[in-house]
Amino acid sequence: MLLILLLFIGLPLIEVYFLIKVGSQIGALPTIALSILTAVLGTWLVRHQGFGVLMRVRETLALDEVPALELLDGALILIAGLFLLLPGFLTDAVGFLLLFPHLRRWLIRRYVQITPVGIPGRDAPRRPRIIEGRFRRDD
């Protein structure tokens, strides 16, 4: 609970501090323009990588496998997009870091344990699906 309180109070204060520091160095309008530029660039990158994850989810589902890693990857891209849309340089830095695929995979491997249990294609040899039945043709 304390962590959430620190995030909701501390993070905006840190962001305001950095915005004031950068604004005093380069000016108010360039600071605003830089913040808008990072939001636009981040949105484009998130959209591009999101479509890539969507294609990998489709390929995994076509192989009759559970797309667990792909969905976690997509969730981290969504979090990156949220951070990039928030105004501030600290959240933009975290958002851009989450757009690196190797960092996302490391985070998933580090904090999430996925055990394949009863997944077709991994546990059993692949066999064609055969549906048996009877049919009758009425002319």
DAGI-V394236 format. One record per pair of residues at least 12 apart in sequence whose ideal C-beta (glycine too) atoms are under 6 Angstrom apart, sorted by the first residue. I is the first residue (numbers start at 1). J is the second residue. Records with the same first field share a line. If there is no record, write none. Layout:
I: J + J
//
This chain:
14: 90
15: 88 + 90
18: 89 + 90
35: 87
38: 92
39: 85
42: 84 + 95
45: 99
46: 77 + 81
49: 77
50: 77
53: 70 + 73 + 74
56: 70
57: 70
63: 121
64: 120 + 121
65: 119 + 121
66: 119
68: 114
72: 108
73: 104
76: 98 + 104
80: 95 + 98 + 99
83: 95
//
